[in-house]
Structures are given as C-alpha cells and as structure tokens.
C-alpha cells in the first residue's frame, strides 16, 4: 500500500510463457508518453500510457521491463510501484533470461572460460584452474531437472567466486595506483543486482559476475567505483573524473555495459 493514495496491489504475480506480469491499481495522471526509467538494478523500464489501461501493468520480457499506465499517471506513482515490486521484478527478470546449462552451454569471457562435455562416468566431475573450468557430465544427465540446474549454477558460481578473488583485487589496486586514488577495502560478492558499489568509507564491493564481462568493461566498472571514493554521487564532477580515467569514453562505456546483465542470466545479454 502506498502512503497518501488509494493504491492496491492486485493479484501479485501472473506467469506466462516468455513474460511475467505484475499489476497495481493507480489513480491520477500526467506522464509523458513514452518515458524511460533507467534503474541500476532492473535496467531500462519503458513506460507507455494506454487509454485502455485501468491500472499500472509491469511486463518482464526478454528485451526489458515494459510498463503500461493509464494516461497521465504521475511518474512518482510509477516509481513507488517499482519499489514495491522490485524483488519480484528482479526475480522475474533473472528467471526469464536464465539460460539452460547443458552440453551446449559455454562461457568464453576474457577472464573465465567454461565448457561442459559428455563423459562415461556415472557422476559429474569438474576440472578447474585459474580462468577456466570444465564439467564432465554423465551420459544420462537430465538437464531439464531443476535441481540439477540449481546445482550446476552453484558449482559455476563458486568457480567464478574463486577466480574473482584472484583477478579483481589486484586489478583494482593497479587502477587505483595509476589514477592516484585510494580505497579502504575490497570484497567480492554474488550480487545479481549491481556490478559493484562503494561506501562513504571507501569500501568497495564487486560482484564475481564481473568476470563474465569483456576485459575493458571490467576496468570500467572498477574505475567507476574508484571514482566514488572521491565523488560519492553521479554529478558532473564524478563524470568528469571518470571521463579522464577512461580517455573520454565514460558515457560510451556506460552505454555498452547496459547490454549486459549481472548473473549467469547475463550471458545471453
């Protein structure tokens, strides 16, 4: 329930093939059509007014989240609806884009490579080293089984975590020294919501899913968080600093990064 307005969350989650739906009843109106909300966790939300709409509707599709609203719905109401539905929208976005991990599944990133191959043994085996992993699968593996998919994701996540701890902290230190910046600590996490973050105390958190990005975009994210050690907002001085550290390509790199999503779901962009 939103404070100060008669708003109702109606029905919660409705699933369908290829998309997910969320509904909220919204009153009032005055929004430009269309309108794009750029959300750090959810990506771009395309908001469109429809004269036939009686309530605010969220649809998660492969190309993003589409929002349909009654004509004139205030932007503030849409943003409050996003916050109310954020956990479900994020979960639906990730589930929709989640690839099947089977013998055709590959990771071929600059910092991490993964293959699955058919074997003759009755159990799964893994062979891993720095920057690479191979999973040997039994001949009767049922890749449609949800429990197996969950286990495979856990195995891959752990491999990414181990490699990220080897790759990311030293690279962060190199970039910090090169640009005369300092930070208090760095931690590796499993965030599927954001690539990285920086606290007011200079503590930097990095998602191990960064290893799925091209090398130059990994550097961009690290430099982005390092810039926050000096400028904690996204104001003009922040972008000027980041622009200097990326040879004038900060906005272009930000746009390129938007093609990717955190988590294994991001492999399909």
C-alpha positions as CSV (number, residue, x, y, z in Angstrom):
1,X,0.0,0.0,0.0
2,X,1.4,3.4,-1.0
3,X,1.2,6.2,1.6
4,X,-1.2,9.0,0.8
5,X,-3.0,7.4,-2.1
6,X,-5.6,4.8,-2.6
7,X,-3.4,2.2,-4.4
8,X,-3.9,-1.5,-4.4
9,X,-1.5,-4.4,-5.3
10,X,-3.8,-6.7,-7.3
11,X,-3.0,-10.3,-7.8
12,X,0.7,-10.2,-7.3
13,X,2.4,-12.4,-9.9
14,X,0.9,-13.8,-13.1
15,X,3.2,-16.0,-15.1
16,X,3.0,-16.7,-18.8
17,X,5.3,-18.1,-21.5
18,X,8.0,-15.7,-22.4
19,X,7.0,-12.9,-20.0
20,X,5.8,-12.2,-16.4
21,X,3.1,-9.8,-15.4
22,X,2.6,-7.6,-12.4
23,X,-0.4,-5.4,-11.7
24,X,-1.1,-2.4,-9.5
25,X,-4.1,-0.1,-9.5
26,X,-3.0,3.6,-10.0
27,X,-5.0,6.8,-9.9
28,X,-4.3,10.3,-11.3
29,X,-2.3,11.1,-14.4
30,X,0.2,13.4,-16.2
31,X,3.1,11.4,-17.6
32,X,4.8,12.0,-21.0
33,X,4.5,9.0,-23.4
34,X,6.8,7.1,-23.7
35,X,9.1,7.6,-20.8
36,X,12.2,5.6,-20.0
37,X,13.3,4.9,-16.4
38,X,16.9,3.9,-16.1
39,X,17.2,1.7,-13.0
40,X,20.6,0.4,-11.8
41,X,19.2,-3.0,-10.8
42,X,16.4,-3.6,-13.2
43,X,17.8,-1.9,-16.3
44,X,15.6,0.3,-18.6
45,X,11.9,0.4,-17.8
46,X,9.9,1.6,-20.8
47,X,6.7,3.4,-19.6
48,X,3.8,3.9,-22.0
49,X,0.4,5.4,-21.5
50,X,-2.6,3.5,-22.9
51,X,-6.1,5.0,-22.9
52,X,-7.5,1.5,-22.3
53,X,-5.4,0.8,-19.2
54,X,-7.2,1.0,-15.9
55,X,-4.2,0.0,-13.8
56,X,-0.4,0.1,-13.9
57,X,1.0,-3.1,-15.5
58,X,4.6,-4.4,-15.5
59,X,5.7,-7.0,-18.1
60,X,9.1,-8.5,-18.0
61,X,10.1,-9.5,-21.5
62,X,13.5,-10.7,-23.0
63,X,14.2,-7.1,-24.1
64,X,13.4,-5.5,-20.8
65,X,10.6,-4.4,-18.5
66,X,7.6,-2.8,-20.2
67,X,5.2,-0.7,-18.1
68,X,1.7,0.3,-19.2
69,X,-0.1,3.0,-17.3
70,X,-3.4,4.9,-17.6
71,X,-2.9,8.3,-19.4
72,X,-1.5,10.9,-17.1
73,X,-0.2,8.6,-14.3
74,X,2.3,10.6,-12.2
75,X,5.9,9.5,-12.5
76,X,6.2,9.5,-8.7
77,X,3.5,6.8,-8.5
78,X,5.2,4.6,-11.0
79,X,8.5,4.9,-9.1
80,X,6.8,3.9,-5.9
81,X,5.2,0.9,-7.6
82,X,8.7,-0.1,-8.8
83,X,10.0,-0.1,-5.3
84,X,7.0,-2.1,-4.0
85,X,7.5,-4.7,-6.7
86,X,11.3,-4.6,-7.0
87,X,12.1,-8.0,-5.5
88,X,9.6,-9.8,-7.8
89,X,10.6,-7.8,-10.8
90,X,14.2,-8.6,-10.3
91,X,13.5,-12.3,-9.7
92,X,11.3,-12.5,-12.8
93,X,13.9,-10.6,-14.9
94,X,16.6,-13.1,-13.9
95,X,14.4,-16.1,-14.3
96,X,13.2,-15.0,-17.8
97,X,16.7,-14.6,-19.1
98,X,18.2,-17.6,-17.4
99,X,19.9,-19.9,-19.9
100,X,19.7,-23.7,-19.8
101,X,23.0,-25.2,-18.6
102,X,23.6,-28.2,-20.8
103,X,26.3,-29.5,-23.2
104,X,25.8,-26.5,-25.4
105,X,26.4,-24.0,-22.6
106,X,29.6,-22.0,-22.9
107,X,31.3,-19.2,-21.1
108,X,34.0,-17.6,-23.3
109,X,34.9,-14.4,-21.5
110,X,38.3,-12.8,-21.2
111,X,38.8,-13.8,-17.6
112,X,36.8,-17.0,-17.4
113,X,36.1,-19.9,-19.7
114,X,33.7,-22.8,-19.1
115,X,32.7,-25.9,-21.1
116,X,30.5,-28.9,-20.4
117,X,31.5,-32.2,-22.1
118,X,29.9,-35.7,-22.1
119,X,31.7,-38.4,-20.1
120,X,31.2,-42.1,-19.5
121,X,31.3,-42.0,-15.7
122,X,28.1,-42.1,-13.6
123,X,28.8,-38.8,-11.7
124,X,29.7,-35.2,-12.6
125,X,33.3,-34.3,-12.5
126,X,34.9,-30.9,-12.6
127,X,38.4,-29.8,-13.8
128,X,39.3,-26.3,-12.9
129,X,42.2,-23.9,-13.0
130,X,42.8,-20.2,-13.0
131,X,40.5,-18.7,-15.5
132,X,38.9,-21.9,-16.8
133,X,36.7,-24.8,-15.8
134,X,35.4,-28.0,-17.5
135,X,32.4,-30.0,-16.2
136,X,32.3,-33.6,-17.3
137,X,28.7,-34.9,-17.4
138,X,27.4,-38.4,-17.1
139,X,25.7,-39.8,-20.2
140,X,22.2,-39.9,-18.6
141,X,22.3,-36.3,-17.2
142,X,18.8,-34.8,-17.3
143,X,19.5,-31.1,-17.9
144,X,15.8,-30.3,-17.7
145,X,15.8,-31.2,-14.0
146,X,15.5,-28.0,-11.9
147,X,17.6,-29.5,-9.0
148,X,20.4,-30.3,-11.4
149,X,20.2,-26.8,-12.9
150,X,20.4,-25.3,-9.4
151,X,23.4,-27.4,-8.6
152,X,25.3,-26.5,-11.8
153,X,24.7,-22.8,-11.2
154,X,26.1,-23.2,-7.7
155,X,29.2,-25.0,-9.0
156,X,29.8,-22.3,-11.6
157,X,29.1,-19.5,-9.1
158,X,31.7,-20.9,-6.8
159,X,34.3,-21.2,-9.6
160,X,33.6,-17.6,-10.5
161,X,33.9,-16.5,-6.9
162,X,37.3,-18.2,-6.6
163,X,38.6,-16.7,-9.8
164,X,37.2,-13.2,-9.0
165,X,39.2,-13.2,-5.7
166,X,42.3,-13.8,-7.7
167,X,41.7,-11.4,-10.5
168,X,39.7,-8.4,-9.3
169,X,41.5,-7.1,-6.1
170,X,44.9,-6.9,-7.8
171,X,43.4,-5.2,-10.9
172,X,41.6,-2.7,-8.6
173,X,44.8,-1.9,-6.8
174,X,46.6,-1.3,-10.2
175,X,43.9,1.1,-11.4
176,X,43.8,2.9,-8.1
177,X,47.6,3.4,-8.1
178,X,47.6,4.5,-11.7
179,X,45.0,7.2,-11.1
180,X,46.1,8.3,-7.6
181,X,43.1,7.0,-5.8
182,X,42.7,5.1,-2.6
183,X,40.1,2.8,-1.0
184,X,39.8,1.2,2.4
185,X,38.8,-2.4,1.4
186,X,37.5,-4.6,-1.3
187,X,35.1,-7.5,-1.0
188,X,33.8,-10.0,-3.6
189,X,30.1,-10.8,-3.5
190,X,27.5,-12.6,-5.5
191,X,25.3,-9.6,-6.3
192,X,22.9,-10.0,-9.2
193,X,21.6,-6.5,-8.7
194,X,24.7,-4.4,-9.5
195,X,28.3,-4.9,-10.7
196,X,29.8,-3.0,-7.8
197,X,29.3,-0.4,-5.1
198,X,31.4,1.9,-3.0
199,X,30.5,3.1,0.5
200,X,31.2,6.5,2.0
201,X,34.1,5.0,3.9
202,X,35.7,3.8,0.6
203,X,34.8,0.2,1.0
204,X,34.3,-1.3,-2.5
205,X,32.1,-4.4,-3.2
206,X,32.5,-6.2,-6.5
207,X,30.2,-8.9,-8.0
208,X,32.1,-12.0,-9.1
209,X,29.9,-11.9,-12.2
210,X,32.2,-9.2,-13.4
211,X,34.3,-12.0,-14.8
212,X,31.6,-12.5,-17.5
213,X,32.3,-9.1,-18.9
214,X,34.9,-8.2,-21.6
215,X,38.1,-7.0,-20.0
216,X,37.6,-3.3,-20.9
217,X,34.2,-3.3,-19.2
218,X,35.6,-4.9,-16.1
219,X,38.1,-2.0,-15.9
220,X,35.3,0.5,-16.5
221,X,33.3,-0.9,-13.5
222,X,36.4,-0.8,-11.3
223,X,37.2,2.8,-12.3
224,X,33.5,3.7,-11.7
225,X,33.7,2.5,-8.1
226,X,37.1,4.1,-7.6
227,X,35.7,7.4,-8.8
228,X,33.2,7.2,-6.0
229,X,36.0,7.3,-3.5
230,X,36.3,10.9,-4.4
231,X,32.8,11.8,-5.7
232,X,30.0,9.9,-3.9
233,X,27.3,11.0,-6.3
234,X,26.8,10.9,-10.1
235,X,27.1,14.6,-10.6
236,X,29.2,16.5,-13.2
237,X,32.4,16.2,-11.2
238,X,32.0,12.4,-11.0
239,X,31.6,12.0,-14.7
240,X,34.4,14.4,-15.4
241,X,36.7,12.3,-13.2
242,X,35.6,9.1,-14.8
243,X,36.0,10.6,-18.2
244,X,39.6,11.5,-17.5
245,X,40.3,7.9,-16.3
246,X,38.7,6.3,-19.4
247,X,40.2,8.6,-22.1
248,X,36.9,10.4,-22.7
249,X,34.9,7.2,-23.1
250,X,32.9,7.1,-19.8
251,X,29.4,7.6,-21.4
252,X,30.2,5.2,-24.3
253,X,31.4,2.5,-21.9
254,X,28.3,3.0,-19.7
255,X,26.1,2.5,-22.7
256,X,28.0,-0.6,-23.7
257,X,27.7,-2.0,-20.2
258,X,23.9,-1.7,-20.3
259,X,23.9,-4.5,-22.9
260,X,25.0,-6.9,-20.1
261,X,23.2,-8.1,-17.0
262,X,24.6,-9.4,-13.8
263,X,24.4,-13.1,-13.0
264,X,24.6,-16.1,-15.3
265,X,21.4,-14.7,-17.0
266,X,23.7,-12.0,-18.3
267,X,25.4,-14.4,-20.7
268,X,22.6,-14.0,-23.2
269,X,22.6,-10.2,-22.8
